[in-house]
Amino acid sequence: MGEHDMDENARYQVLRNDEDQYSLWLADLEIPAGWQAVGKEGTQDECAAYVDEVWTDMRPRSLRERMENAGS
């Protein structure tokens, strides 16, 4: 097993920040300030697929709210 084999087996988790933006993060690293785990963990591919599914609106939450308020 070389070093490169380790990457495929690495466990990731999905994080979300206050702006509803998502990020993949290595599961064994400390979660950075301003982010929280959403409860999804798995391979990089599994986590990326989850983010693709749930992150349908790429705009930061503050921008979405401003635009929604302007429209009403």
Backbone as JSON Lines, residues from 0, in Angstrom:
{"i":0,"aa":"M","n":[0.84,-1.2,0.0],"ca":[0.0,0.0,0.0],"c":[0.88,1.25,0.0]}
{"i":1,"aa":"G","n":[0.75,2.05,-1.02],"ca":[1.5,3.3,-1.09],"c":[0.73,4.42,-0.44]}
{"i":2,"aa":"E","n":[1.34,5.59,-0.41],"ca":[0.68,6.76,0.19],"c":[-0.61,7.11,-0.52]}
{"i":3,"aa":"H","n":[-0.64,6.91,-1.84],"ca":[-1.8,7.34,-2.62],"c":[-3.04,6.51,-2.32]}
{"i":4,"aa":"D","n":[-2.85,5.28,-1.85],"ca":[-3.99,4.43,-1.51],"c":[-4.74,4.99,-0.31]}
{"i":5,"aa":"M","n":[-4.04,5.7,0.54],"ca":[-4.64,6.23,1.76],"c":[-5.75,7.23,1.45]}
{"i":6,"aa":"D","n":[-5.57,8.03,0.42],"ca":[-6.53,9.09,0.11],"c":[-7.92,8.52,-0.17]}
{"i":7,"aa":"E","n":[-7.98,7.42,-0.9],"ca":[-9.28,6.85,-1.26],"c":[-10.01,6.32,-0.03]}
{"i":8,"aa":"N","n":[-9.25,5.93,0.96],"ca":[-9.86,5.37,2.17],"c":[-10.11,6.42,3.25]}
{"i":9,"aa":"A","n":[-9.7,7.64,2.97],"ca":[-9.88,8.7,3.97],"c":[-11.37,8.93,4.19]}
{"i":10,"aa":"R","n":[-11.73,9.19,5.43],"ca":[-13.12,9.48,5.77],"c":[-13.32,10.98,5.77]}
{"i":11,"aa":"Y","n":[-14.38,11.41,5.12],"ca":[-14.72,12.83,5.07],"c":[-16.05,13.05,5.76]}
{"i":12,"aa":"Q","n":[-16.27,14.29,6.16],"ca":[-17.58,14.69,6.64],"c":[-17.96,15.98,5.93]}
{"i":13,"aa":"V","n":[-19.25,16.24,5.9],"ca":[-19.75,17.45,5.25],"c":[-20.0,18.5,6.32]}
{"i":14,"aa":"L","n":[-19.47,19.7,6.09],"ca":[-19.67,20.82,7.0],"c":[-20.5,21.89,6.31]}
{"i":15,"aa":"R","n":[-21.19,22.7,7.12],"ca":[-21.95,23.83,6.61],"c":[-21.66,25.03,7.5]}
{"i":16,"aa":"N","n":[-21.57,26.2,6.87],"ca":[-21.32,27.41,7.68],"c":[-22.61,28.21,7.83]}
{"i":17,"aa":"D","n":[-22.51,29.36,8.48],"ca":[-23.69,30.18,8.77],"c":[-24.36,30.71,7.51]}
{"i":18,"aa":"E","n":[-23.63,30.72,6.4],"ca":[-24.2,31.2,5.13],"c":[-24.78,30.05,4.31]}
{"i":19,"aa":"D","n":[-24.93,28.87,4.94],"ca":[-25.43,27.67,4.25],"c":[-24.53,27.24,3.1]}
{"i":20,"aa":"Q","n":[-23.24,27.49,3.24],"ca":[-22.27,27.01,2.25],"c":[-21.66,25.71,2.79]}
{"i":21,"aa":"Y","n":[-21.41,24.79,1.88],"ca":[-20.96,23.46,2.27],"c":[-19.5,23.25,1.95]}
{"i":22,"aa":"S","n":[-18.87,22.34,2.69],"ca":[-17.47,22.0,2.47],"c":[-17.23,20.56,2.88]}
{"i":23,"aa":"L","n":[-16.32,19.89,2.17],"ca":[-15.87,18.56,2.6],"c":[-14.68,18.76,3.54]}
{"i":24,"aa":"W","n":[-14.63,17.94,4.57],"ca":[-13.59,18.08,5.58],"c":[-13.18,16.69,6.02]}
{"i":25,"aa":"L","n":[-11.89,16.49,6.21],"ca":[-11.44,15.19,6.71],"c":[-12.07,14.92,8.07]}
{"i":26,"aa":"A","n":[-12.64,13.74,8.23],"ca":[-13.44,13.44,9.42],"c":[-12.62,13.48,10.71]}
{"i":27,"aa":"D","n":[-11.32,13.23,10.62],"ca":[-10.55,13.2,11.87],"c":[-9.89,14.53,12.2]}
{"i":28,"aa":"L","n":[-10.17,15.55,11.42],"ca":[-9.65,16.88,11.74],"c":[-10.67,17.65,12.58]}
{"i":29,"aa":"E","n":[-10.17,18.56,13.39],"ca":[-11.04,19.41,14.19],"c":[-11.84,20.33,13.27]}
{"i":30,"aa":"I","n":[-13.11,20.49,13.54],"ca":[-13.97,21.34,12.73],"c":[-13.6,22.8,12.96]}
{"i":31,"aa":"P","n":[-13.37,23.57,11.89],"ca":[-12.96,24.97,12.07],"c":[-14.11,25.83,12.61]}
{"i":32,"aa":"A","n":[-13.74,26.93,13.24],"ca":[-14.73,27.85,13.8],"c":[-15.65,28.35,12.68]}
{"i":33,"aa":"G","n":[-16.94,28.48,12.99],"ca":[-17.89,28.99,12.02],"c":[-18.53,27.9,11.17]}
{"i":34,"aa":"W","n":[-18.14,26.66,11.37],"ca":[-18.67,25.53,10.61],"c":[-19.27,24.51,11.57]}
{"i":35,"aa":"Q","n":[-20.25,23.77,11.08],"ca":[-20.74,22.64,11.87],"c":[-20.98,21.44,10.96]}
{"i":36,"aa":"A","n":[-20.85,20.27,11.55],"ca":[-21.09,19.02,10.81],"c":[-22.58,18.89,10.54]}
{"i":37,"aa":"V","n":[-22.93,18.4,9.34],"ca":[-24.35,18.2,9.01],"c":[-24.76,16.75,9.25]}
{"i":38,"aa":"G","n":[-23.81,15.91,9.65],"ca":[-24.14,14.52,9.96],"c":[-23.88,13.56,8.82]}
{"i":39,"aa":"K","n":[-23.32,14.04,7.73],"ca":[-22.99,13.15,6.61],"c":[-21.5,12.85,6.65]}
{"i":40,"aa":"E","n":[-21.15,11.56,6.62],"ca":[-19.75,11.16,6.63],"c":[-19.58,10.0,5.66]}
{"i":41,"aa":"G","n":[-18.43,9.93,5.03],"ca":[-18.17,8.82,4.11],"c":[-16.93,9.09,3.29]}
{"i":42,"aa":"T","n":[-16.87,8.45,2.12],"ca":[-15.75,8.71,1.23],"c":[-15.89,10.09,0.63]}
{"i":43,"aa":"Q","n":[-14.82,10.56,0.0],"ca":[-14.88,11.88,-0.64],"c":[-16.0,11.91,-1.68]}
{"i":44,"aa":"D","n":[-16.12,10.83,-2.47],"ca":[-17.16,10.78,-3.51],"c":[-18.57,10.8,-2.9]}
{"i":45,"aa":"E","n":[-18.77,10.06,-1.84],"ca":[-20.09,10.03,-1.19],"c":[-20.45,11.41,-0.64]}
{"i":46,"aa":"C","n":[-19.5,12.05,-0.02],"ca":[-19.76,13.37,0.55],"c":[-19.99,14.4,-0.55]}
{"i":47,"aa":"A","n":[-19.2,14.33,-1.62],"ca":[-19.38,15.26,-2.73],"c":[-20.75,15.07,-3.37]}
{"i":48,"aa":"A","n":[-21.2,13.83,-3.51],"ca":[-22.52,13.56,-4.08],"c":[-23.62,14.12,-3.19]}
{"i":49,"aa":"Y","n":[-23.44,14.0,-1.87],"ca":[-24.41,14.55,-0.93],"c":[-24.5,16.06,-1.07]}
{"i":50,"aa":"V","n":[-23.34,16.72,-1.15],"ca":[-23.32,18.18,-1.29],"c":[-24.01,18.59,-2.59]}
{"i":51,"aa":"D","n":[-23.75,17.86,-3.67],"ca":[-24.4,18.16,-4.95],"c":[-25.92,18.08,-4.81]}
{"i":52,"aa":"E","n":[-26.38,17.14,-3.99],"ca":[-27.82,16.93,-3.8],"c":[-28.47,18.05,-2.99]}
{"i":53,"aa":"V","n":[-27.81,18.44,-1.9],"ca":[-28.45,19.38,-0.97],"c":[-28.14,20.84,-1.26]}
{"i":54,"aa":"W","n":[-27.01,21.12,-1.92],"ca":[-26.61,22.51,-2.13],"c":[-27.09,22.94,-3.51]}
{"i":55,"aa":"T","n":[-28.38,23.23,-3.59],"ca":[-28.99,23.54,-4.88],"c":[-28.92,25.03,-5.19]}
{"i":56,"aa":"D","n":[-28.69,25.85,-4.18],"ca":[-28.61,27.3,-4.38],"c":[-27.27,27.77,-3.85]}
{"i":57,"aa":"M","n":[-26.37,28.15,-4.76],"ca":[-25.0,28.46,-4.37],"c":[-24.86,29.83,-3.7]}
{"i":58,"aa":"R","n":[-25.91,30.65,-3.76],"ca":[-25.79,31.99,-3.17],"c":[-25.69,31.9,-1.66]}
{"i":59,"aa":"P","n":[-24.85,32.73,-1.04],"ca":[-24.82,32.77,0.43],"c":[-26.2,33.13,0.99]}
{"i":60,"aa":"R","n":[-26.49,32.63,2.16],"ca":[-27.82,32.84,2.75],"c":[-28.16,34.32,2.87]}
{"i":61,"aa":"S","n":[-27.18,35.15,3.28],"ca":[-27.47,36.58,3.45],"c":[-27.9,37.22,2.13]}
{"i":62,"aa":"L","n":[-27.28,36.8,1.03],"ca":[-27.65,37.33,-0.29],"c":[-29.03,36.85,-0.69]}
{"i":63,"aa":"R","n":[-29.33,35.56,-0.47],"ca":[-30.66,35.02,-0.79],"c":[-31.74,35.79,-0.04]}
{"i":64,"aa":"E","n":[-31.49,36.04,1.26],"ca":[-32.49,36.73,2.08],"c":[-32.69,38.15,1.62]}
{"i":65,"aa":"R","n":[-31.59,38.84,1.26],"ca":[-31.72,40.2,0.74],"c":[-32.52,40.22,-0.54]}
{"i":66,"aa":"M","n":[-32.28,39.27,-1.44],"ca":[-32.98,39.23,-2.71],"c":[-34.47,38.89,-2.52]}
{"i":67,"aa":"E","n":[-34.73,37.97,-1.59],"ca":[-36.12,37.61,-1.31],"c":[-36.88,38.78,-0.71]}
{"i":68,"aa":"N","n":[-36.24,39.52,0.17],"ca":[-36.87,40.68,0.8],"c":[-37.1,41.79,-0.22]}
{"i":69,"aa":"A","n":[-36.18,41.94,-1.15],"ca":[-36.33,42.98,-2.18],"c":[-37.49,42.67,-3.11]}
{"i":70,"aa":"G","n":[-37.75,41.36,-3.28],"ca":[-38.81,40.96,-4.21],"c":[-40.21,41.03,-3.63]}
{"i":71,"aa":"S","n":[-40.31,41.12,-2.3],"ca":[-41.66,41.09,-1.7],"c":[-42.21,42.49,-1.45]}
